Amino acid sequence: MYRWFKSLNVSIASERQQRKLAKGIVDENFIAERAPFIFSHKSKEEIREVPFCYRPNLIAAIADTVEKHER
């Protein structure tokens, strides 16, 4: 992915810097777990467990953010 961004003249932070920033953004309102996803490559498919996170009450989080910015 880094090469793709570089080919478009987009500068991105290192993975270490991205992880550091992500730790500051993610709080206890997020749930992180591993789940099976299907990855297709050429003519074969592979099921792998990969990490992902989600916010269980996304609508309330959006409403809170909008309310904070309206003040």
Secondary structure as the mmCIF struct_conf table of DSSP 4:
data_model
#
loop_
_struct_conf.conf_type_id
_struct_conf.id
_struct_conf.beg_label_comp_id
_struct_conf.beg_label_asym_id
_struct_conf.beg_label_seq_id
_struct_conf.end_label_comp_id
_struct_conf.end_label_asym_id
_struct_conf.end_label_seq_id
HELX_RH_AL_P HELX_RH_AL_P1 TYR A 2 SER A 7
TURN_TY1_P TURN_TY1_P1 LEU A 8 ASN A 9
HELX_RH_AL_P HELX_RH_AL_P2 GLU A 15 ILE A 25
TURN_TY1_P TURN_TY1_P2 GLU A 28 ASN A 29
STRN STRN1 ILE A 31 HIS A 41
TURN_TY1_P TURN_TY1_P3 LYS A 42 SER A 43
STRN STRN2 LYS A 44 TYR A 54
TURN_TY1_P TURN_TY1_P4 PRO A 56 ASN A 57
HELX_RH_AL_P HELX_RH_AL_P3 LEU A 58 GLU A 70
#
